[in-house]
Structure formats: C-alpha cells, structure tokens
Amino acid sequence: MSEFSESDERRTLRKEVARLAKGYGRDYFVGQARSGGKTTDLWLEIGKNGYLGINIPEEYGGGGGGIGDIAAVCEELAAQGCPLLMMVVSPAICGTVISRYGTEEQKKRWLPGIADGSSTMAFAITEPDAGTNTHNITTTARRDGDEWVLNGRKIYISGVDEADNVLVVSRTEDARTGKLKPCLFVVPTDAEGLEYKPIPMEIVSPELQFQVFIDDVRLPADALVGDEDGGLVQLFAGLNPERIMAASFSTGLARYALDKATAYAKERVVFKDAIGSHQAIAHPLAQSHIEIELARLMTQKAAALYDAGDDMGAGEAANMAKYAAAEAACDAADRAVQTHGGNGITQEYGMAGLLVATRAGRIAPVSREMILNFVAMHSLGLPKSY
Ligand SMILES: Cc1cc2nc3c(=O)[nH]c(=O)nc-3n(C[C@H](O)[C@H](O)[C@H](O)COP(=O)(O)OP(=O)(O)OC[C@H]3O[C@@H](n4cnc5c(N)ncnc54)[C@H](O)[C@@H]3O)c2cc1C
C-alpha cells in the first residue's frame, strides 16, 4: 500500500458513513431546512454508530480515533448532501479542547454527550466589533469569590439553539492591556443572563447562526476549561481541527455539486449529444475534479500531521487545505449551476443553494484573506501586513 492513500480502515469508515448518509440525502437536509426542522435524527444516528465521537478518547465514550477520522465522516456526510456544521464545532473543536485540556471531571461530564450526540456543544469566539481580529475580543470573565461572572457579545454562533452548552472564548479582566489572554468557559445555553437571537441567513441549512448576549452570567469555578494562563495554546488546539473540518466540509460539498453536475451533463441532450460532450461543459468539471482531489490530499496531510502531534506543521497544512477546499467548492458549485442551465437556479435541482453554502467557506471559520496573510508571513517569510 502506498503511503499516499488512506488506511483500509479509514476507507471502510468513509463507505459506511456514505451509506448511512445516503439514507437521508439532500432532500431530507433541504426539507428540514425549509420547514424549520432539524437534523437531529441523522445527528443521533451518526452518534449511535460511533461516528460523531470517533475522535474522542475511548474512556470518555468516543472511538479513540483522530481528526483524520472525524474529518472523513464530515466529508462523506457533506458529499451526500448533508453537511453538518455542528460536527466542526461540537466534537472537533470543543471535543478536542476538552480532551486535551479539560480536567478529569470535565472530560467525564461533557465528552460522552458530545460523542453520542445527546449533548451538543457550540463554540463562540467571533464578536461584532472584533471580527477577524480575535485579539480584540472583549468578552470578559471576572472572578467573584469561587465563581466567574461573564459579560460580552458574540455573533454568527452556529447551532446555539441545538446545543446544551457553548464553549465561550473570553479573556480575563486583568489581561485587558492588549495581548490576548483568552480563556475558555463552558456556558450552559439555558444559563441565566444568556440570550440568543437567530440571524436571518441566506444559507439553506437547518443549522442556524445566532447573536449571543452574555450579561452577568455566573459560572462555577470549574466552568473554566484548562489553565487561565495557557489560553492561547488551548485555543489553537481547537483551531487546527476546525480548519481541517472546514476543509472536509467544503470538499464534501464540492463532491456533491460535481457528482450532480456530472450526472446531469451525461443525460441532458440539447444538440446532437449530451452536453457533457462539449468541452465547455466537460473541462470545468474536470478542473473541479482536480481541484477537489488536490484539496482532499492537503486536508488528509493536515490531519495526518495533526494526529501525529505536529501542531506547527499541521497549522500550515490546515490553513492551506482550508483555503484550497473553499476555493474548489465555490468553483464546483458555480460550475454545477452553469451545467444545469436554468435548472441550476430551481429549487427542484437545488444547485443554487450550494453557491451560498460553499461561499461561506471562503469567510468562515477563517477568511481566505487571513489564510493568505498567514501563508505570506509564515510560509514565505514576508512581513506581517496587519
Ligand atoms: C455560516 C457561518 C457560521 C459561523 N459559525 C461560527 C461559530 O459557530 N462560532 C464563531 O465563533 N463564529 C462563527 N462564524 C463567524 C466567522 O468565523 C466570521 O464570520 C469570520 O471569522 C470573519 O469575521 P467577520 O465576519 O467579522 O469579518 P470581518 O473581520 O469584518 O472581515 C471582513 C472582510 O475583511 C477581510 N479582512 C479583515 N482583516 C483583514 C486583514 N488584516 N487582511 C486582509 N483582509 C482582512 C476579511 O477577510 C473579510 O473578507 C460563522 C460565520 C458564518 C458565515
């Protein structure tokens, strides 16, 4: 077996997840989105089968695998038209941070629910005024006796309505002087003082984004995950998995768009032969196939580096993978629409909705510009531009 292919076990995992997801499919996902429903059935089924918590340590109810495994699950779901954003957030970001930095008590309390899907955890870092510049976040935790008191505002937080808890990136009060000293708190979504409001988005998805208002939310001492002073390292522990998962989310969606476009190009005849016989249709699809495969390869490399414990190497690869995957997905969606002609804009064929869904990958969780900044600076040694 060549070292460039995934293990047999990983490939079997992909097949099993694809089979399960196919039973739900795009119609289920879009139907739930348009009717205000949720994907809870699918979520719990992947949980029950051990796929949702595949990266969580076995002793806390998970599968003991790595980011490469959960990224494969995420990609295969999306490739069947069921992209689950909360997989990026709950098991991959929150699950990783708690597995790596939580106390024994915290791991026992939160990981089993994250793994089996019975207790989802959202993740909140983005703030209205700080935006991309997370060093400027102002959500602040103040000590009050044995407790913490949290205040702040978050925006675009996915799935708060489906989550029991949200992992909130905050900073400690005495660290307001400039340098980011983040610290992470698990906040129950029903905590007194926490409110959330949906943001009307143009994405066709059952998973919604929210504004979150945190006003004097009181938390017990053990809501703080990890060390008050080790926040930055702990935060980064969650960000590489986030990028690898976002890349997989994008390559999965890209595969879905390309599969649909290819099938349509084989069937639709307007002149003598199927439209796929025209190079104007075939070449862009072939280009997408190449771009998707390249992005998948880099995603797998990033996951392999991360799972081998090389956080620095994984950082560069995860950024590049996320960039490549988002670009590949946007182009694949656009080409899929074009291949479908007028049908590309109908709800029946569902291609146009992919334009926005894939477009989000250029913005979140980290924008393409910030990845280019990262690569210019860290990979090429160019001066920091911001
Ligand atoms: C669908 C979706 C789901 C999300 N889910 C979550 C979630 O669950 N939790 C969470 O915390 N956040 C979430 N987000 C937020 C997301 O991470 C942010 O939208 C993203 O980080 C960009 O921040 P911003 O929207 O404030 O853009 P801004 O920071 O206002 O940036 C605007 C534009 O300016 C560019 N820009 C800014 N600074 C620079 C610079 N120095 N150099 C070059 N260009 C620059 C950016 O790249 C971008 O194109 C989600 C967003 C979306 C769209």
The ligand as a Tripos MOL2 file, in Angstrom:
@<TRIPOS>MOLECULE
LIG
   53    58     1     0     0
SMALL
NO_CHARGES

@<TRIPOS>ATOM
      1 C1        -22.1010   30.2800    8.2930 C.3       1 LIG1
      2 C2        -21.2250   30.8240    9.3600 C.ar      1 LIG1
      3 C3        -21.0920   30.1410   10.5550 C.ar      1 LIG1
      4 C4        -20.2960   30.6380   11.5780 C.ar      1 LIG1
      5 N1        -20.2190   29.9580   12.7710 N.ar      1 LIG1
      6 C5        -19.4740   30.4860   13.7840 C.ar      1 LIG1
      7 C6        -19.4290   29.8170   15.0660 C.ar      1 LIG1
      8 O1        -20.0710   28.7710   15.2780 O.2       1 LIG1
      9 N2        -18.6910   30.3770   16.0540 N.ar      1 LIG1
     10 C7        -17.9840   31.5410   15.8730 C.ar      1 LIG1
     11 O2        -17.3250   31.9800   16.8220 O.2       1 LIG1
     12 N3        -18.0110   32.1910   14.6770 N.ar      1 LIG1
     13 C8        -18.7330   31.6960   13.6290 C.ar      1 LIG1
     14 N4        -18.7810   32.3530   12.4110 N.ar      1 LIG1
     15 C9        -18.0700   33.6330   12.2500 C.3       1 LIG1
     16 C10       -16.8600   33.5600   11.3270 C.3       1 LIG1
     17 O3        -15.8120   32.8870   11.9460 O.3       1 LIG1
     18 C11       -16.5210   35.0130   10.9300 C.3       1 LIG1
     19 O4        -17.5600   35.4690   10.1010 O.3       1 LIG1
     20 C12       -15.2010   35.1270   10.2650 C.3       1 LIG1
     21 O5        -14.1580   34.8600   11.1570 O.3       1 LIG1
     22 C13       -14.9920   36.5240    9.6560 C.3       1 LIG1
     23 O6        -15.2300   37.5360   10.5970 O.3       1 LIG1
     24 P1        -16.2200   38.7560   10.2520 P.3       1 LIG1
     25 O7        -17.4540   38.1580    9.6890 O.co2     1 LIG1
     26 O8        -16.3550   39.6110   11.4440 O.co2     1 LIG1
     27 O9        -15.4940   39.5430    9.0900 O.3       1 LIG1
     28 P2        -14.5350   40.8130    9.2390 P.3       1 LIG1
     29 O10       -13.4880   40.5290   10.2570 O.co2     1 LIG1
     30 O11       -15.3570   42.0320    9.4150 O.co2     1 LIG1
     31 O12       -13.8180   40.8470    7.8290 O.3       1 LIG1
     32 C14       -14.4420   41.3840    6.6550 C.3       1 LIG1
     33 C15       -13.5340   41.1570    5.4850 C.3       1 LIG1
     34 O13       -12.3000   41.8510    5.6620 O.3       1 LIG1
     35 C16       -11.2150   40.9670    5.4950 C.3       1 LIG1
     36 N5        -10.1000   41.3540    6.3730 N.ar      1 LIG1
     37 C17       -10.1610   41.7020    7.6760 C.ar      1 LIG1
     38 N6         -8.9210   41.9380    8.1570 N.ar      1 LIG1
     39 C18        -8.0590   41.7240    7.1470 C.ar      1 LIG1
     40 C19        -6.6340   41.7840    7.0020 C.ar      1 LIG1
     41 N7         -5.8430   42.0980    8.0120 N.pl3     1 LIG1
     42 N8         -6.1000   41.4870    5.7930 N.ar      1 LIG1
     43 C20        -6.9020   41.1570    4.7510 C.ar      1 LIG1
     44 N9         -8.2310   41.0820    4.8290 N.ar      1 LIG1
     45 C21        -8.8040   41.3510    6.0100 C.ar      1 LIG1
     46 C22       -11.7600   39.6030    5.8570 C.3       1 LIG1
     47 O14       -11.0070   38.5530    5.2750 O.3       1 LIG1
     48 C23       -13.1630   39.6810    5.2820 C.3       1 LIG1
     49 O15       -13.1370   39.3540    3.9200 O.3       1 LIG1
     50 C24       -19.5810   31.8610   11.3740 C.ar      1 LIG1
     51 C25       -19.7300   32.5480   10.1760 C.ar      1 LIG1
     52 C26       -20.5410   32.0660    9.1800 C.ar      1 LIG1
     53 C27       -20.6590   32.8410    7.8950 C.3       1 LIG1
@<TRIPOS>BOND
     1     1     2 1
     2     2     3 ar
     3     2    52 ar
     4     3     4 ar
     5     4     5 ar
     6     4    50 ar
     7     5     6 ar
     8     6     7 ar
     9     6    13 1
    10     7     8 2
    11     7     9 ar
    12     9    10 ar
    13    10    11 2
    14    10    12 ar
    15    12    13 ar
    16    13    14 ar
    17    14    15 1
    18    14    50 ar
    19    15    16 1
    20    16    17 1
    21    16    18 1
    22    18    19 1
    23    18    20 1
    24    20    21 1
    25    20    22 1
    26    22    23 1
    27    23    24 1
    28    24    25 2
    29    24    26 1
    30    24    27 1
    31    27    28 1
    32    28    29 2
    33    28    30 1
    34    28    31 1
    35    31    32 1
    36    32    33 1
    37    33    34 1
    38    33    48 1
    39    34    35 1
    40    35    36 1
    41    35    46 1
    42    36    37 ar
    43    36    45 ar
    44    37    38 ar
    45    38    39 ar
    46    39    40 ar
    47    39    45 ar
    48    40    41 1
    49    40    42 ar
    50    42    43 ar
    51    43    44 ar
    52    44    45 ar
    53    46    47 1
    54    46    48 1
    55    48    49 1
    56    50    51 ar
    57    51    52 ar
    58    52    53 1
@<TRIPOS>SUBSTRUCTURE
     1 LIG1         1 GROUP 0 **** ****
